[in-house]
Amino acid sequence: MSRTKDQSLQVVFLKAEEALSEIEDKRLIIKLLAIKGYATHEAKDIAFIFQTQTRTIYKWVQQFRQGGIDGL
């Protein structure tokens, strides 16, 4: 059974959603977060969280390794 969230968190969730909507390249954020997550978790787990394939995580890591943000 999951823990219920404090209702006051709804404001935080809405502000986070608003902040994300202001960022132009959301795909870049997702890729960078996935790469960061891969540092401490298995690629298959990161792929599950970001709803993509494991090979996609490996591809993003390689693209970032070779070309930095421009590579993504």
N, C-alpha and C positions, 0 to 999 in steps of 0.2 A: 504494500500500500504506500503510495507516495505521500509525502508531507505536503500539507496545504500551505499555500503561499499567503503571506501577510497582504491584505488588501492594499496597504499603502505602497506596495511594490508596483502596483498598476501604473502609477505616475512614472516610476523609473522605466518600466517597460515602454510606455508611450514615448518618453523622451529619447530612449535609445532608438526606437523605430524612427522617430523624427530626425535624429542625427544621421542615421544610416541613409535616409531618403535624400539628404543633402549631399551625399558623396556621389560623385559622378560615375566612377568606374567600380561598381560593386563587385564585379567579377574578380578584379585585382585584389580586393580585400579578402574575398573568399580564398583565393589561391594562396595569399600570404599567410592567412590564419591556418590553412591546411598544412602548409610547409612548416610553420612553427609547431603545430601539433604533432607532426611526424617526428620531431626531435625527441619526444618523450612517449609516443604511442606507436602502435603498429599501423602500418599503412592501411590495412583492411579496416581497422577501427575508424581511422580518419575518413576513409572513403565512405563508410557507413554514415558517419555524422554529417558529412557534406553531400550525401546522396550522389556519389559518383563511383567510378570504378577504381580499384586499387592501382591499376596501371596509369590512370590519370594522375594520381598523387605522385607516382614516380616520374611521370612526364613533367609535371610542374616543378618538381625539385630540380630535375636536370635542366629545364629551361632557365630557372632562376640561377642555378650554378653557372651556366654558360653566359647568360646575358643580363643578370640582375633584373630589375623591374622591367626594363625594356624587353627582356627576353620573354616575360610573361605576356 
